[in-house]
Amino acid sequence: MPGVLVLHIIRFNMNGEKLNFKFNFTENLSFGGQDYQLYGVIQHEGNSIKSGHYFAYIKNTHGIWFEVK
């Protein structure tokens, strides 16, 4: 298993409209017998794929989360 796991959760339909559901996750994930720790999240805020804004949440080596706009 790779040392880094990247998951891409698409929340838009085929017309580019935002699907209105929440996706919950924890900071730790076990997948395929390997344990992973969450260090970053990118979130889209807006109604469609053609409009809105992206936010990044990044955890530093001290475990502190930062929001980047």
Backbone as numpy.savetxt, mean C-alpha at the origin, in Angstrom:
# Nx Ny Nz CAx CAy CAz Cx Cy Cz
12.43 -17.83 -1.27 11.59 -16.64 -1.27 12.47 -15.39 -1.27
11.98 -14.34 -1.92 12.75 -13.09 -1.96 12.78 -12.40 -0.61
13.82 -11.59 -0.40 13.93 -10.83 0.84 12.98 -9.64 0.88
12.49 -9.21 -0.28 11.55 -8.09 -0.38 10.32 -8.57 -1.14
9.15 -8.29 -0.59 7.89 -8.65 -1.22 7.12 -7.37 -1.53
6.71 -7.20 -2.78 5.94 -6.02 -3.19 4.55 -6.49 -3.61
3.53 -5.95 -2.97 2.14 -6.25 -3.30 1.49 -5.02 -3.90
0.74 -5.19 -4.98 0.04 -4.09 -5.63 -1.45 -4.43 -5.62
-2.22 -3.71 -4.83 -3.66 -3.91 -4.72 -4.35 -2.86 -5.58
-4.98 -3.28 -6.66 -5.64 -2.34 -7.58 -7.09 -2.15 -7.13
-7.48 -0.90 -6.91 -8.83 -0.60 -6.44 -9.58 0.28 -7.45
-9.39 0.01 -8.74 -10.10 0.72 -9.81 -10.75 -0.32 -10.71
-11.92 0.03 -11.27 -12.55 -0.87 -12.22 -11.97 -0.63 -13.62
-12.48 -1.33 -14.61 -11.96 -1.23 -15.97 -12.20 0.15 -16.60
-13.14 0.94 -16.05 -13.41 2.30 -16.54 -12.56 3.35 -15.81
-11.70 2.92 -14.90 -10.86 3.85 -14.16 -11.54 4.46 -12.95
-12.72 3.96 -12.59 -13.44 4.48 -11.43 -12.96 3.76 -10.16
-12.90 4.50 -9.08 -12.42 3.95 -7.81 -13.45 2.99 -7.24
-12.99 1.82 -6.81 -13.84 0.86 -6.12 -13.85 1.24 -4.65
-15.03 1.30 -4.07 -15.18 1.80 -2.71 -15.17 0.66 -1.70
-13.99 0.16 -1.40 -13.85 -0.82 -0.33 -12.54 -0.56 0.40
-12.52 -0.94 1.64 -11.33 -0.76 2.47 -10.47 -2.02 2.40
-9.17 -1.83 2.47 -8.22 -2.93 2.52 -7.42 -2.79 3.80
-7.61 -3.72 4.72 -6.91 -3.68 6.01 -5.70 -4.60 5.97
-4.64 -4.19 6.64 -3.43 -4.99 6.69 -2.70 -4.72 8.00
-1.78 -5.58 8.33 -0.95 -5.41 9.52 0.48 -5.14 9.09
1.34 -4.82 10.04 2.73 -4.52 9.72 3.57 -5.78 9.52
3.02 -6.94 9.85 3.73 -8.20 9.66 2.90 -9.14 8.81
3.56 -9.87 7.91 2.87 -10.78 7.00 3.71 -12.04 6.84
3.06 -13.18 6.94 3.70 -14.46 6.64 3.15 -14.93 5.31
4.04 -15.24 4.37 3.63 -15.64 3.03 4.61 -16.69 2.52
4.10 -17.85 2.19 4.95 -18.91 1.65 6.05 -19.35 2.59
5.77 -19.34 3.90 6.77 -19.75 4.88 7.80 -18.69 5.21
7.65 -17.52 4.64 8.59 -16.40 4.89 7.86 -15.30 5.64
8.54 -14.66 6.59 7.97 -13.53 7.32 8.47 -12.22 6.72
7.53 -11.29 6.55 7.85 -9.97 5.98 7.36 -8.89 6.93
8.03 -7.75 6.91 7.64 -6.60 7.73 7.35 -5.43 6.80
6.26 -4.71 7.07 5.84 -3.58 6.25 6.72 -2.36 6.51
7.21 -1.76 5.42 8.03 -0.55 5.53 7.49 0.62 4.73
6.51 0.38 3.85 5.98 1.48 3.06 4.62 1.16 2.47
3.82 2.21 2.29 2.49 2.11 1.70 2.29 3.32 0.80
1.72 3.10 -0.37 1.32 4.21 -1.25 -0.19 4.16 -1.35
-0.85 5.28 -1.11 -2.31 5.36 -1.08 -2.80 6.42 -2.05
-3.85 6.11 -2.81 -4.47 7.07 -3.72 -5.69 7.68 -3.05
-5.80 8.98 -3.09 -6.96 9.71 -2.56 -7.62 10.41 -3.73
-8.82 10.01 -4.09 -9.53 10.60 -5.21 -10.61 9.67 -5.72
-11.40 10.14 -6.72 -12.54 9.37 -7.21 -12.25 8.51 -8.42
-11.17 8.79 -9.15 -10.88 8.00 -10.35 -9.38 7.91 -10.56
-8.99 7.06 -11.48 -7.58 6.89 -11.79 -7.00 8.13 -12.48
-7.89 8.96 -13.04 -7.46 10.16 -13.77 -7.38 11.41 -12.89
-7.83 11.30 -11.65 -7.76 12.46 -10.76 -7.47 11.99 -9.35
-6.95 12.90 -8.56 -6.64 12.58 -7.17 -5.18 12.85 -6.86
-4.75 12.31 -5.75 -3.40 12.54 -5.26 -2.89 11.28 -4.58
-1.61 11.04 -4.68 -0.99 9.89 -4.03 -0.23 10.34 -2.79
-0.31 9.54 -1.73 0.42 9.75 -0.50 1.31 8.55 -0.27
2.48 8.76 0.27 3.37 7.66 0.64 3.56 7.69 2.15
3.52 6.54 2.75 3.79 6.37 4.18 5.01 5.45 4.27
6.05 5.93 4.94 7.32 5.23 4.98 7.79 5.10 6.43
8.22 3.89 6.80 8.73 3.66 8.16 10.25 3.67 8.13
10.86 4.46 9.02 12.32 4.52 9.06 12.88 3.37 9.90
14.19 3.32 10.04 14.84 2.22 10.75 14.56 2.22 12.25
14.00 3.32 12.77 13.64 3.41 14.19 12.17 3.06 14.42
11.45 2.67 13.35 10.05 2.28 13.48 9.08 3.44 13.47
9.54 4.62 13.10 8.67 5.82 13.05 8.15 5.98 11.63
6.82 6.19 11.52 6.17 6.35 10.21 6.13 7.82 9.83
6.36 8.09 8.54 6.30 9.43 7.98 5.34 9.45 6.78
4.60 10.55 6.66 3.72 10.75 5.51 4.41 11.69 4.54
4.45 11.30 3.27 5.07 12.11 2.22 4.00 12.43 1.20
3.82 13.73 0.92 2.78 14.15 -0.02 3.41 14.67 -1.29
